[in-house]
Each structure stands twice: as C-alpha cells, then as structure tokens.
Amino acid sequence: MKLLLVSGHTSGYNSCKATGVNEGDLNIDLVKSLASRLEGYAEISVYPYDRDMYHDNKNGCLKVNLKDYDYIFECHFNAPGEAKKGTVRGTEILIHSDYKGGISVEKNILAKMVLLGFENRGIVYRNDLLN
C-alpha cells in the first residue's frame, strides 16, 4: 500500500488568533510522528513540509501525482476559538462527495481518536474539497 501523508497549513505562518499557536507546525509534528509509526506497514511518502498541497493543487503545481497513491491522509489542526466562538471541538474526517468506496478505515481512525479523548464529530462528505 502506498500512503501519502500531508501536513495542512504549511505554506507560511498560520497562527491561531486565539492562542497564537502555529497550526502548520503542529501538523508537521503530527505527520512526522505518523510517518515513523507507519513505516513497515505501508510505503510512506510525505508531501514537502515547506509546501501547501491545497495551494499547489489550486495553482496546478502539485509535487506528486495523486494517482500514484492508494490512500492520502491530510492532517489539520484548526483552532477551537475560530469556529462558532469556541464551541466546536473534536475530530472529524472529510471525504469528497464523489467518493463511493468504503469508510471502514476512517471509522477506525475516529474510534482511535476517541480513545485519545477527542469528540467524534463523524465522517463529513463535502463537494468543495480540492485535495
């Protein structure tokens, strides 16, 4: 299995207005941790940390061919104070509305996140996802 890990918010400083925490740095740390833990289970590639895959995709200059991967996992921290005045908490998985495959992996990821203390906000289908 070929897996691409992507850290979101990494094309410059992206600090939370409420906390001052750089979300891009947190995403990079998370991807580095995931990559080291998943070695041996899959062939791991990491999108360049100094790039933002969303902007690269939008501008037609992706650094990878997405069709080369069996699974793409993009990590995002989003500041709790930014949405709905701090009422949004937890973890969710976003999937493009056009995806027609199974979601057992995603359900397992959410179940593991709950064990870590995160609220399960579910699997969300959206048609505006670029990556």
N, C-alpha and C positions, 0 to 999 in steps of 0.2 A: 504494500500500500504506500502510495506517495502522498505525503501530507505537507501542505504549505501553511506555515504559521505567520500571521500578520499582526503587527502591533499598530493599533489605531492612534491617531492624533500625534504623529511623529514628524511632521514637516515644519517644525518650529516649536517655540514655547507655547504650550497650551495649558495655561494655569486656570484653575477654578477660581472664580471671583470670590466665592465664599470662604475658601480655605487657603488659597494660594498654592495648592499642591499642583504639580505639573502632571497631568494625566498621561501625557505621552511617555514620561519616564516610568510611571507605574506600569504601563502597557508593555514597555520594553523589558522591564524586570520580570513580568509575568511570562512573556514569550520565551525569554531565556530559561526560566525555570521549567516551563512545559517542554521545551526542546530537549533539555538534558534528561528529563524524566521519561520522555517517549522514545529516546534512542533505543534501538533494539526491537521495538515493536513496529516501527514503520520507517520508511525512508523520509527523513525530515529535511525540509528546506525552510528558510526563514526569509521573508521579504526584507530588503535592506532597511535597517533601523533609521537611516538618515533620509528615508523617502516616505511619502504618504501614498499608500496604494490607491486610495479614493481619488486623490488629485491626479495621480499618474494615469489612472484609468480614464478619468474625465478628460484629460488632456491628450489621450492617445499615446502615452509613452510608458506603458507598463514594462517593468523589468523582468517579467516572467510571462510564459504562455499558460493561462489558467487551465487550458485543456490538458496540460501535462500532469495534472494532479487529480487524485481520487477524492480528496477532501481538502477544503480550505477552511481554516479556523482563524477568524479575526477577533482579537481581543480589544475590548473597550472598557475603560472606566469612565463613568460620567458622574459629574459632581452631584451629590444628593441635594444641594441647595439650589441647583439650577432649574430643576423642573418642578412645577407645582409647589413652589415655595418650600421645598424640603420634604414633601410628603411621599415622594417616590423613592422606594428602597428595594434592594434585592437584585435578582439576576434574571435575565431572560435570554432567549435565543431567537434571533431574527432570521427568517428564511424567506427567500423570494417567492412571491405568489405563484410563479410559473413552475416551481419545483414540484414534481409529482412523486418523488421517491418516499422511502420510509423515514421515520424520525426516531427510531429506537436509540441511536447514538445520542441524539440531542436530549431525549428523555433521561438517559443515564447520566449525562453531564449535569443536567439540572438537579437530579436526585443527589449527586455527589456534592453539589454546591450547597444544597440544603443542609447536608451533614456538617458543612463548614460554618453554618449559621446564617446563610443568606436566605431571604424570602424567595420562593419560586414564583416568578411573575409569568411563567409559561412560555410557550412557543408562539411567536407572533409572525404572521405572514404579512409581508408588505410588498407592494409592486414598485416602490421607489428606491430599492437597493441597487447600488451600482456594482459593488464587488460581489 
